């Protein structure tokens, strides 16, 4: 993976500011519906620059964030010095504690390309859940229509230091379920700054449910991130809500 924004986490925050507000709003509604309150403790898997976990820490939740990108974590620690951040591989977490809620956004699960790695991660998350803990998990949804990829194709940066735009191209290998994204970043004069690329594993809602159930979770709901009432997942991103039921 080559990601321009991961290497420039201040720019990452600029591009995804609105997305973080969507994340936390979705979580707060789920907490109210299924817990009746904010959780006492929360783990953010793939926390990035810490916006989501920092939001809940400010509200008194004992929150911990984990990520594998050191530059992203450096920025997270600068922004939220009172929050615990840990550099760790989500497939092999061993934090020595359990949480009432676990959240995971930013395509974290979709960065795992095999069923083995997905299963390892969900079992790892389960080991950090208290009985009845709520899991809110984002994943990329495999489109039913070969021609439709609902993910963002245009990205904009507008800061005092840099004004730039990026266009994204997507190619899906349906046999491997891998989506290849290529982005080209240009400055305001049209000069090419950088090209980056990433591969993401896509799942159907049914496949995600099976993975969660095998890790010991009772699935409460799987819906489109931006259109909860749409069964066809038009945004390309699905969110699963699940409760930890048994030790995997």
C-alpha positions in Angstrom: 0.0 0.0 0.0 1.1 3.5 -0.9 -1.1 6.1 0.8 -0.2 9.8 0.4 -2.5 10.8 3.3 -1.1 8.2 5.7 2.3 9.8 5.2 0.8 13.2 5.7 -1.7 12.7 8.6 -2.5 16.5 8.9 -3.8 16.3 5.4 -5.7 13.1 6.2 -7.6 15.0 8.9 -8.4 17.7 6.3 -9.8 15.3 3.8 -11.8 13.1 6.2 -13.1 15.7 8.7 -16.8 15.2 7.7 -16.4 11.4 7.7 -15.3 11.4 11.4 -18.5 13.4 12.3 -20.5 10.7 10.5 -18.7 8.0 12.5 -19.3 9.4 15.9 -22.9 10.3 15.2 -23.6 6.7 14.0 -21.9 5.3 17.2 -23.8 7.6 19.5 -27.2 6.5 18.0 -26.2 2.8 18.3 -25.0 3.3 21.9 -28.3 4.9 22.9 -30.3 2.2 21.1 -28.4 -0.9 22.3 -26.8 0.2 25.6 -29.0 3.1 26.7 -25.9 5.2 27.4 -22.3 5.8 26.4 -20.1 2.8 27.1 -17.8 3.1 30.1 -14.8 1.9 28.0 -14.2 1.8 24.3 -11.6 0.4 21.9 -11.0 1.9 18.5 -9.4 -0.6 16.1 -7.7 1.3 13.2 -8.0 4.6 15.0 -6.0 6.7 12.5 -5.4 10.2 13.8 -7.7 9.6 16.8 -10.7 11.7 15.9 -13.3 9.1 16.8 -11.7 7.8 20.0 -10.8 11.4 21.1 -14.4 12.4 20.7 -15.6 9.8 23.2 -12.7 10.4 25.5 -13.7 14.0 25.8 -17.1 12.7 27.1 -15.5 10.7 29.9 -15.3 7.3 28.2 -12.1 5.3 29.0 -11.0 5.1 25.4 -8.0 3.4 23.8 -7.0 3.6 20.1 -4.8 1.1 18.2 -3.4 1.5 14.7 -0.5 0.1 12.6 0.5 3.4 11.0 3.1 5.2 13.2 2.8 8.7 11.7 -1.0 8.6 12.1 -0.5 7.6 15.8 2.1 10.4 16.3 -0.5 12.9 15.2 -3.2 11.3 17.4 -1.0 11.6 20.5 -0.4 15.2 19.8 -4.1 16.0 19.4 -5.2 13.9 22.3 -2.4 13.5 24.9 -4.7 12.1 27.5 -5.8 9.2 25.4 -3.9 5.9 25.3 -2.7 5.0 21.8 -0.9 1.8 20.9 0.8 0.7 17.7 -0.4 -2.8 17.1 -1.4 -5.3 14.4 -5.2 -5.8 14.8 -4.8 -9.5 14.0 -2.7 -10.1 17.1 -4.0 -7.6 19.7 -3.1 -8.3 23.3 -3.9 -5.2 25.4 -4.6 -7.1 28.6 -8.1 -5.7 29.2 -11.7 -5.8 27.9 -14.0 -3.1 26.7 -17.8 -2.4 26.7 -17.7 -1.2 23.1 -15.4 -1.7 20.1 -15.5 0.5 17.0 -13.6 0.2 13.7 -13.9 2.6 10.8 -11.7 3.9 8.0 -11.8 0.6 6.0 -9.6 -1.0 8.6 -11.1 -4.5 8.2 -11.0 -4.1 4.4 -7.2 -3.8 4.5 -7.1 -7.5 5.3 -7.2 -9.5 2.1 -7.8 -13.1 3.3 -10.5 -14.9 5.2 -7.8 -16.1 7.6 -6.7 -12.6 8.5 -10.3 -11.4 8.8 -11.1 -14.2 11.2 -7.9 -13.6 13.2 -8.8 -10.0 13.6 -12.4 -10.6 14.7 -11.3 -13.2 17.2 -8.7 -10.8 18.4 -11.4 -8.1 18.9 -13.6 -10.7 20.7 -10.9 -11.4 23.2 -11.1 -7.7 24.2 -14.9 -7.6 24.7 -16.7 -7.8 27.9 -19.8 -10.0 27.8 -22.5 -8.2 25.9 -20.1 -5.6 24.5 -21.3 -3.7 21.4 -19.2 -3.9 18.2 -19.6 -1.3 15.5 -17.6 -2.3 12.4 -17.2 -0.8 8.9 -16.4 -2.9 5.9 -16.5 -2.5 2.1 -19.5 -4.1 0.5 -19.1 -6.2 -2.7 -21.4 -4.6 -5.3 -24.0 -6.8 -7.0 -23.6 -4.8 -10.2 -20.2 -5.3 -11.8 -20.2 -1.7 -13.0 -21.1 0.1 -9.8 -18.5 1.1 -7.2 -20.0 3.6 -4.9 -16.8 4.8 -3.2 -15.5 8.3 -3.5 -13.8 9.2 -6.8 -12.7 12.8 -6.0 -10.7 14.1 -3.0 -9.9 17.8 -2.2 -7.3 19.5 -0.1 -7.6 23.2 0.7 -5.1 24.2 3.4 -2.7 27.2 3.7 0.1 24.8 2.9 -1.4 22.9 0.0 -4.3 23.1 -2.3 -4.8 19.9 -4.3 -7.2 17.5 -5.9 -7.2 13.7 -6.5 -9.1 11.5 -8.8 -9.5 7.8 -8.0 -9.8 4.8 -10.3 -11.2 1.5 -9.1 -10.7 -2.0 -10.5 -12.4 -5.0 -8.9 -11.3 -8.6 -9.2 -14.5 -10.4 -8.3 -12.8 -13.8 -8.0 -10.4 -12.6 -5.2 -12.9 -9.9 -4.0 -10.0 -7.4 -4.1 -10.6 -3.8 -5.1 -7.6 -1.9 -6.4 -7.8 1.9 -6.0 -5.3 4.2 -7.8 -5.3 7.9 -7.0 -3.5 10.7 -8.8 -2.9 13.9 -6.7 -2.5 17.2 -8.6 -1.8 20.7 -7.3 -4.0 23.7 -8.1 -1.9 24.3 -11.3 -2.5 20.8 -12.5 1.0 19.4 -11.8 1.1 15.8 -10.7 2.2 15.6 -7.0 2.0 11.9 -6.3 0.2 8.7 -7.2 -0.8 6.2 -4.6 -2.6 2.9 -4.5 -4.3 0.5 -2.2 -6.1 -2.9 -2.3 -9.2 -3.6 -0.3 -11.0 -6.8 0.4 -14.8 -6.6 -0.2 -17.4 -8.7 1.4 -21.1 -9.4 1.0 -23.3 -8.6 4.0 -23.9 -12.4 4.4 -20.1 -13.1 4.4 -19.6 -10.4 7.1 -22.3 -11.9 9.2 -20.7 -15.4 9.0 -17.3 -14.0 10.0 -18.8 -12.2 13.0 -20.9 -15.2 14.2 -17.8 -17.5 14.0 -15.9 -15.1 16.2 -18.7 -15.2 18.9 -20.9 -12.2 18.0 -24.6 -12.0 17.6 -25.3 -9.8 14.6 -27.9 -7.1 15.3 -27.9 -5.3 12.0 -25.9 -4.8 8.8 -26.8 -1.7 6.8 -25.4 0.8 4.3 -23.3 3.5 6.0 -25.0 6.5 4.4 -28.4 4.9 3.5 -29.5 2.6 6.3 -32.8 1.8 4.5 -31.2 0.6 1.3 -30.5 -3.1 0.9 -28.2 -2.6 -2.1 -25.4 -0.8 -0.2 -25.2 2.2 -2.7 -22.4 3.9 -0.8 -20.2 0.9 -1.1 -19.6 0.8 2.7 -21.6 -1.3 5.2 -21.7 -1.1 8.9 -22.3 -4.1 11.2 -23.7 -3.8 14.7 -23.1 -6.9 16.9 -23.0 -8.0 20.5 -20.3 -10.2 21.9 -22.0 -13.4 23.1 -19.5 -16.1 23.8 -15.8 -16.6 24.1 -14.5 -17.5 20.6 
